[in-house]
């Protein structure tokens, strides 16, 4: 591994950002597997939770490096992922009450 990559991995904040990006990337695998399981397009709750965790880590990193472009983009995403989690949980609660 070259020196530039090693220096990134030795920076704890860069590792936070990298882990966030890897988590965020991995969410499509979860969605794909869930859809294949039921043979229809499906976005499970776990997709949104992974999105929220990954997006939050990237947001923290963006704040740390003072990158307004990434901060604004991640804020919108984190709000969206949070809202979807709330909507799914609310719908599940309503179904269980009936």
C-alpha positions as CSV (number, residue, x, y, z in Angstrom):
1,X,0.0,0.0,0.0
2,X,1.5,3.4,-0.9
3,X,2.4,6.1,1.6
4,X,-0.6,8.3,0.9
5,X,-3.1,5.5,1.7
6,X,-1.3,4.6,4.8
7,X,-1.4,8.2,6.0
8,X,-5.1,8.3,5.5
9,X,-5.5,5.1,7.5
10,X,-3.4,6.5,10.3
11,X,-5.8,9.5,10.7
12,X,-8.7,8.5,13.0
13,X,-11.1,11.0,11.5
14,X,-10.4,9.8,8.0
15,X,-11.1,6.2,9.3
16,X,-14.5,7.5,10.6
17,X,-15.3,8.9,7.2
18,X,-14.1,5.8,5.4
19,X,-16.1,3.5,7.6
20,X,-19.1,5.7,7.1
21,X,-18.7,5.5,3.3
22,X,-18.2,1.7,3.4
23,X,-21.4,1.3,5.5
24,X,-23.3,3.6,3.2
25,X,-22.0,1.6,0.2
26,X,-23.0,-1.7,1.8
27,X,-26.6,-0.8,2.1
28,X,-27.3,-1.7,-1.5
29,X,-26.2,-5.3,-0.8
30,X,-28.9,-5.5,2.0
31,X,-31.5,-4.1,-0.3
32,X,-30.6,-6.5,-3.1
33,X,-30.6,-9.5,-0.8
34,X,-34.0,-8.5,0.6
35,X,-35.5,-8.0,-2.8
36,X,-34.1,-11.3,-4.1
37,X,-35.6,-13.1,-1.0
38,X,-39.1,-12.0,-1.9
39,X,-38.6,-11.7,-5.7
40,X,-39.8,-8.1,-5.7
41,X,-38.2,-4.7,-5.2
42,X,-38.1,-4.1,-1.4
43,X,-36.3,-1.6,0.8
44,X,-36.1,-3.1,4.3
45,X,-35.7,-1.2,7.6
46,X,-32.1,-2.4,7.9
47,X,-31.3,-0.5,4.6
48,X,-32.5,2.8,6.3
49,X,-30.6,2.0,9.5
50,X,-27.4,1.3,7.7
51,X,-28.0,4.5,5.6
52,X,-28.5,6.5,8.8
53,X,-25.4,5.1,10.6
54,X,-23.2,5.5,7.5
55,X,-24.5,8.9,6.6
56,X,-24.1,10.1,10.2
57,X,-20.4,9.0,10.3
58,X,-19.8,10.8,7.0
59,X,-21.5,13.8,8.3
60,X,-19.3,13.8,11.4
61,X,-16.3,13.5,9.2
62,X,-17.5,16.3,6.9
63,X,-18.0,18.6,10.0
64,X,-14.5,17.8,11.2
65,X,-12.9,18.7,7.9
66,X,-15.1,21.8,7.5
67,X,-16.6,20.7,4.1
68,X,-19.9,22.6,3.7
69,X,-20.8,20.7,0.5
70,X,-20.6,17.3,2.2
71,X,-22.2,18.6,5.4
72,X,-25.3,20.0,3.6
73,X,-25.6,16.8,1.5
74,X,-25.4,14.5,4.4
75,X,-27.7,16.6,6.6
76,X,-30.5,16.2,4.0
77,X,-29.7,12.5,3.7
78,X,-29.7,11.8,7.5
79,X,-33.0,13.7,7.8
80,X,-34.5,11.5,5.1
81,X,-33.2,8.2,6.5
82,X,-34.4,9.2,10.0
83,X,-37.9,10.0,8.6
84,X,-38.1,6.7,6.7
85,X,-37.2,4.8,9.9
86,X,-39.9,6.7,11.8
87,X,-42.5,6.0,9.1
88,X,-41.7,2.3,9.0
89,X,-41.9,1.9,12.8
90,X,-45.1,3.9,13.0
91,X,-46.7,1.7,10.3
92,X,-45.5,-1.5,12.1
93,X,-46.9,-0.2,15.4
94,X,-50.3,0.5,13.7
95,X,-50.4,-3.0,12.2
96,X,-49.6,-4.6,15.5
97,X,-52.4,-2.6,17.3
98,X,-55.1,-3.8,14.9
